[in-house]
Amino acid sequence: MLYPLYVHVGDARHAHGVSFPDFPGCFAAADDWEDLPAAVQEAAEAHFAGSETPIPRPTPLESLTASPEFEGGVWMLFDIDLSKLRSKAVRLNISLPERLLQQIDAAARQRRLSRSAFLALAAEHEMERA
């Protein structure tokens, strides 16, 4: 899922630092731009390892850009694989109407998620609403 992250641009002596507004206390760093996506994924996985905390939905970028705490860097959208943020996956067998499964798969593809990740997020979202 695409999350807005704030990159504090590095230089010859400092790595690029990444702040995760939606994951307070989570940070990543990399010396090279091309290494940032892997560093971001690794930091997110470590942040949620063993945690039962629900994974928040991404905050719309336009609501973050006005914040004075984010100055001097750049905003980037990073694709974080949410299916890897929980330490233990459990296989289960469920039955769904075929048409519903097709809709689920289409929605998951649109969000660049696996079917399992989409169903997990949908279940978490529904439980948060209750």
VOKOLMAR-780006 format. One record per residue (C-alpha): x, y, z. Coordinates in Angstrom, 1 decimal, padded with zeros to 4 digits, m for minus. Each point is the difference from the previous one (the first is absolute). Layout:
# residues N
<px: X | py: Y | pz: Z>
...
//
This chain:
# residues 130
<px: 000.0 | py: 000.0 | pz: 000.0>
<px: 001.3 | py: 003.5 | pz: m000.8>
<px: 001.0 | py: 002.0 | pz: 003.0>
<px: 001.2 | py: 003.6 | pz: 000.0>
<px: 003.4 | py: 000.1 | pz: 001.6>
<px: 002.3 | py: 003.0 | pz: 000.7>
<px: 003.6 | py: m000.2 | pz: m001.2>
<px: 002.6 | py: 002.1 | pz: 001.6>
<px: 002.4 | py: 000.3 | pz: m002.9>
<px: 003.6 | py: m001.1 | pz: 000.9>
<px: 003.3 | py: 001.1 | pz: m001.4>
<px: 003.5 | py: m001.4 | pz: m000.4>
<px: 000.3 | py: m000.4 | pz: 003.8>
<px: m003.6 | py: m000.8 | pz: 001.0>
<px: m002.5 | py: m002.7 | pz: m001.0>
<px: m003.5 | py: 000.8 | pz: m001.3>
<px: m002.3 | py: m000.2 | pz: 003.0>
<px: m003.6 | py: m001.0 | pz: m000.3>
<px: m002.8 | py: 000.9 | pz: 002.4>
<px: m003.3 | py: m002.0 | pz: 000.1>
<px: m002.8 | py: 002.4 | pz: 001.0>
<px: m002.5 | py: m002.9 | pz: 000.2>
<px: 002.3 | py: m002.2 | pz: 002.1>
<px: 001.2 | py: 002.2 | pz: 002.9>
<px: 003.5 | py: m000.9 | pz: 001.1>
<px: 000.9 | py: m001.8 | pz: m003.2>
<px: 003.0 | py: 001.2 | pz: m002.0>
<px: 002.2 | py: m001.2 | pz: m002.8>
<px: 003.2 | py: 001.1 | pz: m001.6>
<px: 002.1 | py: m000.8 | pz: m003.1>
<px: 003.0 | py: 001.4 | pz: m001.6>
<px: m001.3 | py: m000.4 | pz: m003.6>
<px: m003.4 | py: 000.9 | pz: m001.4>
<px: m000.4 | py: m003.4 | pz: m001.6>
<px: 000.4 | py: m001.7 | pz: 003.5>
<px: m002.8 | py: 002.0 | pz: 001.6>
<px: m003.0 | py: m002.3 | pz: m001.0>
<px: 001.7 | py: m003.1 | pz: 001.6>
<px: 001.0 | py: 002.1 | pz: 003.1>
<px: m003.6 | py: 001.3 | pz: 000.3>
<px: m001.5 | py: m003.5 | pz: m000.2>
<px: 002.5 | py: m001.4 | pz: 002.5>
<px: m000.7 | py: 002.8 | pz: 002.5>
<px: m003.8 | py: m000.5 | pz: m000.3>
<px: 000.4 | py: m003.7 | pz: 000.6>
<px: 002.1 | py: 000.6 | pz: 003.0>
<px: m002.4 | py: 002.6 | pz: 001.4>
<px: m003.0 | py: m002.3 | pz: m000.1>
<px: 001.9 | py: m003.3 | pz: 000.9>
<px: m001.9 | py: m001.7 | pz: 002.8>
<px: m002.4 | py: 002.9 | pz: 000.4>
<px: m003.7 | py: m000.3 | pz: 000.1>
<px: m000.4 | py: 003.7 | pz: m000.8>
<px: m002.3 | py: 000.4 | pz: m003.1>
<px: 001.8 | py: 001.3 | pz: m003.1>
<px: m001.3 | py: 003.4 | pz: m000.7>
<px: m001.2 | py: 001.0 | pz: m003.5>
<px: 002.1 | py: 002.6 | pz: m001.8>
<px: m000.6 | py: 003.6 | pz: 000.8>
<px: m000.8 | py: 002.0 | pz: m003.1>
<px: 003.1 | py: 001.8 | pz: m001.1>
<px: m001.7 | py: 003.4 | pz: m000.3>
<px: m000.8 | py: 000.0 | pz: 003.7>
<px: 003.6 | py: m000.6 | pz: 000.9>
<px: 001.8 | py: 002.5 | pz: m002.2>
<px: m001.1 | py: 003.0 | pz: 002.0>
<px: 001.6 | py: m001.3 | pz: 003.2>
<px: 002.9 | py: 002.2 | pz: 001.2>
<px: 001.9 | py: m003.0 | pz: 001.3>
<px: 000.7 | py: m001.1 | pz: m003.6>
<px: 002.2 | py: 002.6 | pz: m001.5>
<px: 003.2 | py: m000.2 | pz: m002.0>
<px: m000.6 | py: m003.5 | pz: m001.5>
<px: m002.3 | py: m001.6 | pz: m002.5>
<px: m003.2 | py: m002.1 | pz: 000.1>
<px: 000.0 | py: m003.3 | pz: m001.7>
<px: m002.6 | py: m002.8 | pz: m000.3>
<px: 001.4 | py: m003.4 | pz: 000.9>
<px: m001.7 | py: m003.3 | pz: m000.7>
<px: 000.1 | py: m001.9 | pz: 003.3>
<px: m000.9 | py: m003.7 | pz: m000.2>
<px: m002.5 | py: m000.2 | pz: 002.9>
<px: m000.2 | py: m003.8 | pz: m000.2>
<px: 003.6 | py: m000.1 | pz: 001.3>
<px: m000.7 | py: 002.1 | pz: 003.1>
<px: m001.3 | py: m002.7 | pz: 002.2>
<px: 002.5 | py: m002.5 | pz: 001.3>
<px: m002.1 | py: m003.2 | pz: m000.4>
<px: m002.4 | py: m000.8 | pz: m002.7>
<px: m002.6 | py: m002.7 | pz: 000.6>
<px: m001.5 | py: m001.9 | pz: m003.0>
<px: m003.8 | py: m000.4 | pz: 000.0>
<px: m002.6 | py: m001.4 | pz: m002.3>
<px: m003.1 | py: 002.0 | pz: m000.6>
<px: m002.9 | py: m000.1 | pz: m002.5>
<px: m001.3 | py: 003.1 | pz: m001.7>
<px: m002.4 | py: 000.6 | pz: m002.9>
<px: 001.9 | py: 000.0 | pz: m003.3>
<px: m001.1 | py: 003.5 | pz: m000.9>
<px: 001.1 | py: 001.4 | pz: 003.3>
<px: 003.4 | py: m001.7 | pz: m000.4>
<px: 000.4 | py: 001.6 | pz: m003.4>
<px: m000.8 | py: 003.4 | pz: 001.4>
<px: 002.4 | py: m000.5 | pz: 002.9>
<px: 002.8 | py: m001.0 | pz: m002.5>
<px: m000.7 | py: 003.0 | pz: m002.2>
<px: 000.1 | py: 002.4 | pz: 003.0>
<px: 003.2 | py: m001.6 | pz: 001.3>
<px: 001.7 | py: 000.3 | pz: m003.4>
<px: m001.0 | py: 003.7 | pz: m000.2>
<px: 001.7 | py: 000.6 | pz: 003.4>
<px: 003.0 | py: m002.2 | pz: m000.9>
<px: m000.8 | py: m002.4 | pz: 002.8>
<px: m000.3 | py: m003.7 | pz: 000.2>
<px: m003.4 | py: m001.5 | pz: 000.6>
<px: 001.1 | py: m001.0 | pz: 003.6>
<px: 001.3 | py: 003.5 | pz: 000.7>
<px: m003.2 | py: 001.6 | pz: m001.3>
<px: m002.2 | py: m002.3 | pz: 002.0>
<px: 002.0 | py: 000.6 | pz: 003.2>
<px: m000.2 | py: 003.8 | pz: m000.5>
<px: m003.7 | py: m000.2 | pz: m000.7>
<px: m000.6 | py: m002.0 | pz: 003.2>
<px: 002.1 | py: 002.4 | pz: 002.1>
<px: m001.8 | py: 003.0 | pz: m001.5>
<px: m003.4 | py: m001.6 | pz: 000.7>
<px: 001.0 | py: m000.8 | pz: 003.6>
<px: 001.2 | py: 003.5 | pz: 000.6>
<px: m003.4 | py: 001.3 | pz: m001.1>
<px: m001.8 | py: m002.2 | pz: 002.5>
//
